[in-house]
Amino acid sequence: MAKVLIVGEIQGGALREASLELVAVARGLGGDVVSLVLGKGVQGIAEDLSKKGGGKVLVAEGDALEAYSADTHTAVIQQAVEAEQPDLILLSNTPNGWDVAGKLAAVLDVAAVTDVFRIEADGDGFLLTRRMFNGKFDAQLRASGRTLATVQPGAATAYEGSDAGSVEALTVSGLSSRSTFVEVRKAAAGGHDLTKADIVVSGGRGLQKPEKFDEVLEPLCAALGAQMGASRPVVDAGWKPHEYQVGSSGQVIAPKLYVAVGISGAIQHLVGMKGSNFIIAINKDPDAPIFEVADLGVVGDLFEVVPALVEALKQAKG
């Protein structure tokens, strides 16, 4: 059975949710699971991960690892691979994951498959599925031998088991970086992370005017306890900031409930939300592509349907 090495990613002093999603992917393959946590003062994070299915968690700590660097992270992961000899190495498909994956694959001389949303065991290798051409096609690749993959955040549900593992120190050497950490800058808008929302209500051009998001969509978000999203045309028109955008060039999300209001469903948008557990679409065009992925479709004028839905939700809550 395959051995999988998970590279945990720390953000804001905590383990990213995407790393627990990697645990779910690794556990689904049925083999041994080893995790790696690197940074400064990360012992507690490693112990927590060991209790959440991370298996044996290797900890690499030191001043040189306090800030992210592709050089130092690659060196640590390489030494973890040499120590554990995994068949599959998993990183999150995040900016740090993209940055280190190519360098790491070259150093290890292994096959690398990026932006994967499904991995299956296949004999002595793996079947990895990724989207191509803005989601128009799903490509399935078979990899044999040691493989590195970056996995889309939201492609799996975070592992919720309580399998007890262990924590071990990983002694590393020869850490140096050709780059120098300067600072981390947070976006001024901040805080609008749709990937963590259980319910997302998104609006499209069908709302006609930017003020309609406040007048029509916001009451529905409030009634459902949802975060608001938007399609790319809405963002391109300046009606909403980029962090609201759902799609291949925005955020790829998989909430429990996704409500698309006045969105026709271009392929770029579908890529970003078709992994949702339940999809409701409201559109006046019965032939809109959004209905092809919707679990429930409402054909009608959104300016009549949405207020009626909000009123029904209010009555249901008493």
C-alpha positions as CSV (number, residue, x, y, z in Angstrom):
1,M,0.0,0.0,0.0
2,A,1.2,3.5,-0.8
3,K,2.8,5.8,1.7
4,V,1.7,9.4,1.5
5,L,3.7,12.5,2.7
6,I,1.5,15.5,3.5
7,V,3.2,18.9,3.6
8,G,1.2,21.0,6.0
9,E,0.9,24.7,5.4
10,I,0.7,27.3,8.2
11,Q,-1.0,30.6,7.8
12,G,-1.5,33.2,10.5
13,G,0.0,30.9,13.1
14,A,-2.5,28.1,12.4
15,L,-2.7,25.1,10.1
16,R,-4.6,25.9,6.9
17,E,-7.9,24.1,6.4
18,A,-6.5,22.9,3.1
19,S,-3.9,20.8,4.9
20,L,-6.7,18.9,6.7
21,E,-8.3,18.3,3.3
22,L,-5.0,16.7,2.2
23,V,-5.3,14.4,5.2
24,A,-8.7,13.3,3.8
25,V,-7.2,12.7,0.4
26,A,-4.3,10.7,1.8
27,R,-6.6,8.6,4.1
28,G,-8.8,7.8,1.2
29,L,-5.9,6.0,-0.5
30,G,-5.7,3.5,2.3
31,G,-2.0,3.5,2.9
32,D,0.4,5.0,5.5
33,V,0.2,8.7,6.2
34,V,3.1,10.9,7.3
35,S,2.9,14.6,7.6
36,L,5.4,17.4,7.8
37,V,5.1,20.7,9.7
38,L,7.8,23.3,9.4
39,G,8.3,26.7,10.8
40,K,9.1,28.3,14.2
41,G,7.1,27.4,17.3
42,V,5.0,24.8,15.5
43,Q,5.2,22.0,18.0
44,G,1.6,22.6,19.2
45,I,0.3,22.6,15.6
46,A,2.1,19.3,14.9
47,E,0.6,17.7,18.0
48,D,-2.9,18.9,16.9
49,L,-2.4,17.5,13.4
50,S,-1.3,14.1,14.8
51,K,-4.7,13.9,16.6
52,K,-6.6,14.7,13.4
53,G,-5.4,11.9,11.1
54,G,-2.0,13.3,10.2
55,G,-0.3,10.0,11.2
56,K,3.3,10.4,12.1
57,V,4.0,14.1,12.1
58,L,7.5,15.3,11.4
59,V,8.4,18.7,12.9
60,A,11.2,20.9,11.5
61,E,11.7,24.0,13.5
62,G,14.2,26.9,13.5
63,D,14.8,30.5,12.9
64,A,15.5,29.9,9.2
65,L,12.0,28.5,8.8
66,E,10.1,31.3,10.5
67,A,9.2,32.9,7.2
68,Y,8.3,31.1,4.0
69,S,11.1,30.6,1.5
70,A,11.0,28.3,-1.5
71,D,14.7,27.4,-1.0
72,T,14.4,26.4,2.7
73,H,11.1,24.7,2.3
74,T,12.3,22.7,-0.6
75,A,15.4,21.6,1.4
76,V,13.3,20.5,4.4
77,I,10.7,18.6,2.3
78,Q,13.6,16.9,0.4
79,Q,15.1,15.7,3.6
80,A,11.7,14.5,4.8
81,V,11.3,12.5,1.6
82,E,14.7,11.0,2.0
83,A,13.8,9.9,5.5
84,E,10.4,8.5,4.8
85,Q,10.5,7.4,1.2
86,P,6.9,8.2,0.3
87,D,5.2,7.1,-2.9
88,L,3.1,10.3,-3.1
89,I,3.8,13.8,-1.9
90,L,0.8,16.1,-1.4
91,L,0.9,19.9,-1.2
92,S,-2.0,22.3,-1.3
93,N,-2.6,24.2,-4.6
94,T,-2.0,27.5,-2.9
95,P,0.5,30.3,-3.8
96,N,3.1,28.6,-1.6
97,G,2.3,25.2,-3.0
98,W,2.7,26.5,-6.6
99,D,5.9,28.1,-5.7
100,V,7.6,25.1,-4.1
101,A,6.1,22.3,-6.2
102,G,8.1,22.9,-9.4
103,K,11.4,23.4,-7.6
104,L,10.8,20.3,-5.4
105,A,9.9,18.1,-8.4
106,A,13.1,19.1,-10.1
107,V,15.2,18.4,-7.1
108,L,13.6,15.0,-6.4
109,D,13.4,14.2,-10.2
110,V,9.7,13.1,-9.8
111,A,6.6,13.5,-11.8
112,A,4.5,16.5,-10.7
113,V,0.7,17.0,-11.4
114,T,-0.8,20.3,-10.3
115,D,-4.3,21.6,-9.5
116,V,-5.6,18.1,-8.9
117,F,-9.1,17.5,-7.5
118,R,-9.2,13.7,-7.2
119,I,-6.6,11.0,-6.6
120,E,-7.2,7.3,-6.7
121,A,-4.9,4.4,-6.1
122,D,-4.3,2.4,-9.3
123,G,-2.2,-0.7,-8.9
124,D,1.4,0.4,-8.2
125,G,0.6,4.0,-9.2
126,F,-2.1,6.7,-9.0
127,L,-4.9,8.1,-11.1
128,L,-4.9,11.9,-10.8
129,T,-7.7,14.0,-12.2
130,R,-7.3,17.7,-12.9
131,R,-9.3,20.3,-14.9
132,M,-7.9,21.8,-18.1
133,F,-8.8,24.7,-20.5
134,N,-10.7,26.6,-17.8
135,G,-12.6,23.6,-16.8
136,K,-13.9,22.6,-20.2
137,F,-12.2,19.2,-19.8
138,D,-11.2,16.9,-17.0
139,A,-7.9,15.2,-17.7
140,Q,-7.0,11.9,-16.0
141,L,-3.3,11.1,-15.7
142,R,-1.8,7.8,-14.5
143,A,1.5,8.2,-12.6
144,S,3.8,5.5,-11.6
145,G,6.8,5.8,-9.3
146,R,7.1,8.6,-6.8
147,T,4.7,11.4,-7.6
148,L,4.1,14.9,-6.4
149,A,0.7,16.5,-6.6
150,T,-0.8,19.9,-5.6
151,V,-4.5,19.5,-4.6
152,Q,-7.2,22.2,-5.1
153,P,-8.4,23.7,-1.8
154,G,-12.1,22.6,-1.4
155,A,-11.6,19.5,-3.5
156,A,-12.2,17.3,-0.4
157,T,-13.9,17.8,2.9
158,A,-11.4,18.3,5.7
159,Y,-10.7,15.1,7.6
160,E,-12.8,14.8,10.7
161,G,-11.5,11.6,12.2
162,S,-9.6,11.3,15.4
163,D,-6.9,8.8,14.5
164,A,-4.1,9.2,17.0
165,G,-0.6,9.6,15.5
166,S,2.8,10.6,16.8
167,V,5.1,13.6,16.6
168,E,8.8,13.3,15.8
169,A,11.5,15.9,15.3
170,L,13.1,16.0,11.9
171,T,16.7,17.1,12.1
172,V,17.5,19.2,9.0
173,S,20.8,20.7,7.8
174,G,22.2,23.0,5.1
175,L,19.3,25.5,5.1
176,S,20.0,28.6,3.1
177,S,18.0,30.9,1.0
178,R,18.8,33.1,-2.0
179,S,15.9,35.3,-1.1
180,T,15.2,37.5,1.9
181,F,11.8,37.7,3.6
182,V,10.6,41.3,3.7
183,E,6.9,41.4,4.9
184,V,3.5,40.0,4.5
185,R,0.8,42.5,3.2
186,K,-2.8,41.7,3.7
187,A,-5.4,42.9,1.2
188,A,-7.2,46.0,2.4
189,A,-10.6,44.5,2.0
190,G,-9.6,41.3,3.9
191,G,-11.7,38.7,5.5
192,H,-13.9,37.7,2.5
193,D,-12.7,34.1,2.3
194,L,-15.5,32.2,0.5
195,T,-13.6,28.9,0.7
196,K,-14.6,28.6,4.4
197,A,-18.3,29.5,4.0
198,D,-20.9,26.8,4.4
199,I,-23.4,28.8,2.3
200,V,-22.6,31.1,-0.5
201,V,-25.1,33.3,-2.5
202,S,-23.7,34.7,-5.7
203,G,-25.1,37.3,-8.0
204,G,-24.5,37.8,-11.7
205,R,-25.4,40.3,-14.4
206,G,-29.0,39.4,-14.1
207,L,-29.1,41.8,-11.1
208,Q,-28.7,44.6,-13.6
209,K,-27.3,47.3,-11.3
210,P,-24.7,47.2,-8.5
211,E,-27.1,48.6,-5.9
212,K,-29.3,45.6,-6.5
213,F,-26.8,43.4,-4.6
214,D,-27.6,45.4,-1.4
215,E,-31.3,45.6,-2.2
216,V,-32.0,42.0,-3.4
217,L,-29.1,39.7,-2.6
218,E,-28.1,41.0,0.8
219,P,-31.4,40.1,2.5
220,L,-31.2,36.6,1.1
221,C,-27.6,36.3,2.5
222,A,-28.8,37.5,5.8
223,A,-31.8,35.1,5.9
224,L,-29.6,32.1,5.0
225,G,-26.5,33.1,7.1
226,A,-24.5,33.1,3.8
227,Q,-21.5,34.9,2.4
228,M,-22.0,36.8,-0.8
229,G,-20.2,35.9,-4.0
230,A,-20.2,37.2,-7.6
231,S,-19.6,36.2,-11.2
232,R,-16.6,37.5,-13.2
233,P,-18.7,40.0,-15.3
234,V,-19.9,41.6,-12.0
235,V,-16.3,42.0,-10.8
236,D,-15.0,43.2,-14.2
237,A,-17.7,45.9,-14.1
238,G,-16.5,47.1,-10.7
239,W,-19.7,46.2,-8.9
240,K,-17.9,44.0,-6.4
241,P,-14.2,43.5,-5.4
242,H,-12.2,40.6,-6.8
243,E,-12.3,38.6,-3.5
244,Y,-16.0,38.1,-4.2
245,Q,-15.4,36.4,-7.5
246,V,-16.2,32.7,-7.9
247,G,-14.6,30.9,-10.8
248,S,-11.4,29.7,-12.4
249,S,-9.9,33.2,-12.1
250,G,-11.4,33.8,-8.7
251,Q,-12.1,31.5,-5.8
252,V,-12.8,27.7,-6.2
253,I,-15.3,26.8,-3.5
254,A,-17.3,23.8,-2.4
255,P,-19.8,25.0,0.2
256,K,-22.7,22.9,1.5
257,L,-25.2,25.2,-0.3
258,Y,-24.5,27.4,-3.3
259,V,-27.2,29.7,-4.6
260,A,-26.6,31.3,-8.0
261,V,-28.9,34.3,-8.7
262,G,-29.0,35.8,-12.2
263,I,-25.9,33.9,-13.3
264,S,-26.0,32.2,-16.7
265,G,-23.2,29.7,-15.9
266,A,-20.2,30.3,-18.1
267,I,-17.7,27.4,-17.9
268,Q,-15.3,29.6,-16.0
269,H,-17.9,30.1,-13.3
270,L,-18.9,26.5,-13.1
271,V,-15.3,25.5,-12.5
272,G,-15.4,27.5,-9.3
273,M,-18.6,26.1,-7.7
274,K,-19.7,22.8,-9.3
275,G,-18.2,20.9,-6.4
276,S,-20.8,22.4,-4.0
277,N,-22.9,19.8,-2.1
278,F,-26.2,21.4,-3.2
279,I,-26.7,24.0,-5.9
280,I,-29.8,26.2,-6.4
281,A,-30.0,28.3,-9.6
282,I,-32.5,31.2,-10.1
283,N,-32.6,32.5,-13.7
284,K,-35.2,33.7,-16.2
285,D,-33.6,31.8,-19.1
286,P,-34.6,28.1,-19.0
287,D,-31.6,27.2,-21.2
288,A,-29.0,28.8,-19.0
289,P,-26.0,26.5,-18.6
290,I,-26.2,26.9,-14.8
291,F,-29.2,24.6,-14.8
292,E,-27.0,21.7,-16.0
293,V,-25.2,21.6,-12.7
294,A,-28.0,22.7,-10.4
295,D,-29.8,20.3,-8.1
296,L,-32.7,22.7,-8.0
297,G,-33.6,25.2,-10.7
298,V,-36.1,28.1,-10.5
299,V,-37.0,29.6,-13.8
300,G,-38.4,33.1,-13.2
301,D,-37.7,36.8,-12.5
302,L,-35.2,37.0,-9.7
303,F,-36.7,40.3,-8.6
304,E,-39.9,38.4,-7.8
305,V,-38.4,35.0,-6.7
306,V,-35.7,36.2,-4.3
307,P,-37.9,38.5,-2.2
308,A,-40.5,35.8,-2.0
309,L,-37.8,33.3,-0.9
310,V,-36.6,35.8,1.8
311,E,-40.1,36.2,3.1
312,A,-40.6,32.4,3.2
313,L,-37.4,32.0,5.2
314,K,-38.4,34.7,7.6
315,Q,-41.8,33.0,8.2
316,A,-40.1,29.6,8.6
317,K,-37.9,31.0,11.4
318,G,-40.9,32.3,13.1
